[in-house]
Amino acid sequence: MAGTGRRKARGAAVGDTPSTGALAVLAPGDLAGGGAILEGGGDDVGLPVPALTVPAMAVLPPEDAGTAVGPAAAVGLTARVASATFERDGYKHLIKAAEAVYSYPANGTRLSLPAQKMLNFMIHLAGSQNFANKLYRLPKRVVRGNHKGNERIFDALKEIFDSSLVVIGPFRGRRSRAELRILSSYVRPEEEEDSDAADIHFQFTDAFLEIQRSSQLWAKLSGPAMVKVTSTYALKLYEIGMQRYQMDFPSLELDIDTLRKLLNVPEGAYKDFGILRTRTIDRAIAEVNQLAPFRVTMPEDKMKRKGRKVEAVTLDFLAKDEEEAAETYLERERHSAGRRARRIGSVDQVAPASPVDAGLADLGPLPDADDVTALWAAVLHALKGKVPAPLLAELAPERVEDTPQGGRRLILSVRKAAVADTARMNHWPTFKSALSSLTSGLIEDVDFTVPARRSTKDAAPKA
């Protein structure tokens, strides 16, 4: 359950590495051929590296790059810790470079929760072999969990293959961002067996491997805790906290735009800070506090405002005491049914009567029209590339309603019955998965409604 924040304070003692942990990635000429795009600009969107105090990514000029990068490059502390941790713990603890923790998907995209979890396992496996450039084999049983089919596994793998990450750092005196492809290849069998004996085959890009290989700072994630996280926002907050909570200065100040990017909040969703806070930040904090060995808070008195607008917040990550840590462990061992209810203290029985009664006890009031519109904007981003764009263009959010089973569903309006049938028959599970992920399971269903047409008789003017 231990984190790794202390590297910031002690990193300078190892090989005289600066406290900023400068990282040599690739020469500019190599970046273009290695699936990476380098952009500069003082006003470029990115993470404020001094405020984050994360390792800066330095891209060396061609004349200096030959001895600093490539297969013969010196292996950093992250790689050595990953190798030792894998040998001792297997997948019980996962090592992830701080550079990857503080990165975010490029072009406004976002990885689904299963894809993010799978990527952490993949990174840890590569770390066990010092992030060598090779084809890796990850047992399906490691990432499969309780799911019986392989479709989600290979869909998540394709998501990772199609994605790029943005890593921020200085380049020739200017803040720049490196856009790095994650995977160079992966294998998807024509006949996907359900057997756990099969493996997942994949290979990282050179640029992504070099980030991990040269890193001096890392996060040590708990495998059992990570797999129990139920939202993308909470998972990212958990990763950041595991990297910082044992630091000498575990607080992190972020402007709102940077916070949105780090938490992978879809572009255009939750523009108002109040909605962003209630729909993503507060829920992520509550879930992380229940499962992590630290507590995260966002104090009101540390928020920076311009008039009534909140422009920046501070996140404090503090280690739990022994009693809190023991309760956290016991919570992770309990069944997930009722975890949300236990989080807000709404149940006190040992065994909840049913998953519906316990798990959906904190639904709260129905979302209003603005919330439904913001939710739909997030869903559109999550479904990009998974559901045909022409079909999504035919849909419009109408309302969120309670279901007879005790849950909630999003009602989407569509003009043609044929379009509704197509969405229902071919894409219903995809819509459900996206909604559940975005709302932490509060909205787990979707339905498509066609407005009733007025008959000719009703439409005719009265005599």
C-alpha positions, 0 to 999 in steps of 0.5 A: 500500500506504500506510495512513492512520493519521496523520490522528489526529495531524494532524487538528487542523491542518486547519480546527482539527478536534479530534483526536476528529474530531466528526461532525455527522450529522443532527438527531434529527427527520431521523434518524427519517425517514432510516432511522436509529434513535437510542438512548441509555443509559449501559449500551448495547452499543457501542464505547468511543469514548475507547478506540478514538480514532475520530471521535465521531458528534455528533448536533446538536439541531434548532436547530443542525443547519440549517447543519451537515448536508444537501447544502450541508454542508462536505465533510470530508477523507475525501470530498476524499481519496476523490475524488482517489484515484478520479481517480488510481487508480480502484478500485486503492485504496479510501477508507472513512471511519473511522466506517464501519470501526469500525461493525458490523451491527445486531441481531446480523446480519452481512454475508457476505464478498462483500457486505462487499467489494462495499460497499467498492467502492460506498462508494469510487465514491460518494466519487469524487463527494463522496458526493452523494445520487444513484443510482450505477452500479457496473460489474459487472466491478469486483465480479464477480471470477472468478465467472461468474454474477450471482446472487451479485452481486445476492444480496450487493446485497440483503444490503446493502439489508436491513442496518443499521449501528451507529455509536457516539457521544455524544448530549446528554452520553450515549453513544448508538448510531445505527442507520443503514440503508445503502441506500435503493434498488437495481435488480435487472433481471428478466433478469440478463445475464451480460455484464460490460457491465451496471451495478449501480444503487444509492442510499445513505441520507442518513444513511449518506452524511453519515457519509462526507461529513463524516468527517475520518479514513479508511482507504485499502484496497488493492483487490488485497489486499482481494479476496484476503481469504478470511474476514469476520474477516480483512477487518474486521481488515484494514480496522482495521489500514489505518486505524491502522498509520501512526498515532503510536499504532497500538495498539488496546485492546478488550474482548472483547465489542467485539472480537466485534462489530467482527469480526462474530462471530455472537452465541452463537458461540465464547463461550469466549475460547480457542475464539474466539481459535483459530477467528477471531482467530488465523486472521484475524491470520495471513491479514492478516499475509500480505496487508497492508502491516502486521503485527498482533499480540495480545501475551499480556502486554497482555491484561487478565484477571479471574482466568482470564477474559480481559476485554480484549486489545490489538492492535498494528499495525506497518508492515512493513519493505521486505523484508517489504513486498516479500514481501507484494506477491509473495504477493498476485501468487501464485495463491491455491492453497496460500496457507494452506499457505505461511502456516504454512510447510508447503510449499516447492515453487514450484508446489503439486501440486494445490489440495487438497494445498496449500490444505488442508494446515493443517486440523489435528485434527477439531473436537470436539463443542463446536466443532461446536455453536459452528460450527452456531450461527454457521451459523444466524446466517449463514443467517438470511433465506437458508434457511427457518427451519422447515427450519433448525429440523429440522437438528441438528449431528452431526459434522465429517468428512474427505472422500475428496477431502481436505477436510472437511464438516459432517454435519447430522442430520434426522429426515425424509428429505423434509426432507433432500432439500429441503435438499440440492436447494434450499439445498446451495450456500447451506450450502456458501458459509456454511461456507466463509466462516465457517471460512476454507475449512477446511470447504467441504461439508455433508451431511444424514443421516437416522438409520436407523429400526429395523424392526418386527421389530428393535423387537419385544421378544424372547420 
